[in-house]
Amino acid sequence: MSAPPDPGRYPEPPETVRLRPALEALPAYVAGKPAGDDGRRRFKASSNESPFPPLPAVRDAVVAAMDEANRYPDMAAYALREALGAKHGVDPSQIALSTGSVAVSGDLVRALVGEGDEVVYAWRSFEAYPILVGSHGGTPVQVPLTAEHEHDLESMAAAVTDRTRLVILCTPNNPTGPSLSTEQIEGFLARVPEHVVVAIDEAYREFHDPATVAGTAGIFRRHGNVVLLRTFSKMQGLAGLRIGYAVAHPRLARALGQVTVPFGASAPAQVAALASLQPGVQAELDQRAAWIREERSRLVAALAGQGWQLPRSQGNFVYFPLGEGSPAFAAFAEERGLVLRGYGTDGVRATISEQEANDLLIEVAGQWRQR
Ligand SMILES: *Cc1c(COP(=O)(O)O)cnc(C)c1O
């Protein structure tokens, strides 16, 4: 690990700038801890990453793209948007790309939300939301999850006001795991005015039980105010390359293009995403996702056998709603070689990782209950 920063190393210049007051109120994004290198084997199960390295075809595409790294990437990302349009059955002009779907969500806020406008989302949910909304001058309206750690769609619909510009639904919900059905989303949309954009963040869609996953493609076609948010960071395993996208109404997709960072999606990221969409690669990625689902079932069964009652997760993670016990559980796991993601005194999230790490999670969770 690198040495801790030495505050006395460089003299600090006088502070003269005026920052926006909104920054004071922003929560810090707490990144999943690295696994550490103090000589002990530790597993990083704290960031919902794929445990699998890139497939050879993806790696080769990225390496080949390096030969032209002196050139800017294709700003229109023509080939990738063409492929994504075909995948989703929409015109390529309806695909908006950026450096990860977090960045696309930020673009949505910038395109839609003025000073004081409201953005409604569930809480707890993805911790990037309050930062994205607050940093762009919007007002976050956080609607508590139900006792089952699910979106409370009744209360979320009731929270929509004249100032609401955007609602974010996260399904499966990070960090708790439950998902929304087609009927639930349709019922919600029926209660939200059509000028309010409803973004459906599907970062974990590929880990969902395919038999019951919400038909968001159909929902998108039926509602002009719906935006689908997708990423290559999770199931496709490209978190380090930073690429994600939205599927949106053409006018909104164009607006996202207007506010996004120019040349955001790098050439290596574009070709890696494109390679991931090739049928052979897609088939292998599907197998990996199926393996994660099997591991999830194995984990959930083993944990239930130990007496744990966890929210039903459709993601590549499980959530331990331990309340006040959360920090102690996260520390307990870390001491035993497993780095998890703690959420204050709400709960602890564990990413389904390589088999050894999952075995260790079962062991640690069992020890915790018997301590
Ligand atoms: C990981 C994650 C994303 C994707 O983030 P990227 O910026 O694409 O890496 C989006 N939404 C949620 C809820 C996530 O957990």
The ligand as an SDF file (V2000), in Angstrom:
LIG
                    3D

 15 15  0  0  0  0  0  0  0  0999 V2000
  -22.5280   -0.3200  -10.2810 C   0  0  0  0  0  0  0  0  0  0  0  0
  -23.7740    0.4390  -10.5030 C   0  0  0  0  0  0  0  0  0  0  0  0
  -23.9330    1.2160  -11.6470 C   0  0  0  0  0  0  0  0  0  0  0  0
  -22.9000    1.2560  -12.7390 C   0  0  0  0  0  0  0  0  0  0  0  0
  -21.9360    2.1430  -12.5580 O   0  0  0  0  0  0  0  0  0  0  0  0
  -20.8740    2.4450  -13.7250 P   0  0  0  0  0  0  0  0  0  0  0  0
  -20.7010    3.8930  -13.6440 O   0  0  0  0  0  0  0  0  0  0  0  0
  -21.4710    2.0230  -15.0240 O   0  0  0  0  0  0  0  0  0  0  0  0
  -19.6760    1.6470  -13.3630 O   0  0  0  0  0  0  0  0  0  0  0  0
  -25.1030    1.9010  -11.8330 C   0  0  0  0  0  0  0  0  0  0  0  0
  -26.1050    1.7930  -10.9590 N   0  0  0  0  0  0  0  0  0  0  0  0
  -26.0080    1.0320   -9.8680 C   0  0  0  0  0  0  0  0  0  0  0  0
  -27.1670    0.9030   -8.9700 C   0  0  0  0  0  0  0  0  0  0  0  0
  -24.8380    0.3430   -9.6070 C   0  0  0  0  0  0  0  0  0  0  0  0
  -24.7320   -0.3930   -8.4960 O   0  0  0  0  0  0  0  0  0  0  0  0
  1  2  1  0
  2  3  1  0
  2 14  2  0
  3  4  1  0
  3 10  2  0
  4  5  1  0
  5  6  1  0
  6  7  2  0
  6  8  1  0
  6  9  1  0
 10 11  1  0
 11 12  2  0
 12 13  1  0
 12 14  1  0
 14 15  1  0
M  END
$$$$
